[in-house]
Amino acid sequence: MVAEPDPSLALAQRAGWLQVVEWVASGQIGAVVTMNRQMVSNSPQEWACLAAELHAQGVELRTLASIASPRGSAV
């Protein structure tokens, strides 16, 4: 679990996100789950780009709401 103290910073400047990137690169995780999309993106396009980048490395990007949904819809 990573708690980000300053989510107003760009992702590349967040210590927590840099830890996530390290875990992704080393194959230590298979999913990144955020409370909502706004925690890691400013637009649906940015979310889709980030999700595609992670997916290319074998990691799924999800929100808590999408996990709780019976259909798995991303929120």
Legacy VTK file of the C-alpha trace (Angstrom):
# vtk DataFile Version 3.0
C-alpha trace
ASCII
DATASET POLYDATA
POINTS 75 float
0.000 0.000 0.000
1.199 3.481 -0.846
-0.193 6.596 0.788
0.554 9.749 -1.170
0.996 12.808 1.065
0.682 15.381 -1.747
-1.592 14.252 -4.590
-1.438 17.746 -6.110
2.050 16.990 -7.484
2.489 15.539 -10.955
2.656 11.733 -10.876
6.334 11.712 -11.855
7.114 13.849 -8.782
5.223 11.778 -6.207
7.345 9.574 -3.968
4.514 7.052 -3.666
3.996 6.781 -7.408
7.732 6.368 -7.961
7.558 3.408 -5.567
4.676 1.959 -7.586
6.693 2.379 -10.798
9.588 0.539 -9.174
7.313 -2.338 -8.130
5.825 -2.515 -11.634
9.278 -2.590 -13.255
10.441 -5.369 -10.937
7.284 -7.442 -11.465
6.325 -7.292 -7.792
2.713 -6.248 -8.393
-0.053 -7.205 -10.785
-2.501 -4.380 -10.112
-2.681 -0.761 -9.038
-5.893 0.195 -7.268
-6.797 3.827 -6.569
-9.751 5.314 -4.713
-10.835 7.035 -7.941
-9.402 8.016 -11.320
-8.639 11.574 -10.223
-5.969 10.275 -7.862
-3.685 9.470 -10.820
-5.133 11.319 -13.812
-6.734 14.595 -14.792
-8.784 13.292 -17.721
-10.231 10.084 -19.152
-7.550 10.203 -21.856
-4.762 10.423 -19.282
-6.318 7.501 -17.353
-6.517 5.427 -20.555
-2.883 6.197 -21.392
-1.697 5.264 -17.913
-3.805 2.098 -17.941
-2.328 1.123 -21.333
1.235 1.747 -20.116
0.684 -0.407 -17.047
-1.155 -3.089 -19.026
1.830 -3.361 -21.381
3.861 -4.308 -18.312
1.311 -6.842 -17.095
-0.286 -4.601 -14.473
-3.969 -3.725 -14.267
-5.094 -0.216 -13.248
-8.386 -0.172 -11.340
-10.436 1.927 -8.963
-12.071 0.666 -5.774
-15.473 1.228 -7.383
-14.582 -0.956 -10.370
-13.566 -3.779 -8.044
-16.808 -3.513 -6.075
-18.944 -3.459 -9.221
-20.259 -6.874 -10.278
-19.548 -6.021 -13.907
-16.097 -4.579 -13.226
-16.876 -1.245 -14.856
-14.158 1.355 -14.378
-15.226 4.450 -12.442
LINES 1 76
75 0 1 2 3 4 5 6 7 8 9 10 11 12 13 14 15 16 17 18 19 20 21 22 23 24 25 26 27 28 29 30 31 32 33 34 35 36 37 38 39 40 41 42 43 44 45 46 47 48 49 50 51 52 53 54 55 56 57 58 59 60 61 62 63 64 65 66 67 68 69 70 71 72 73 74
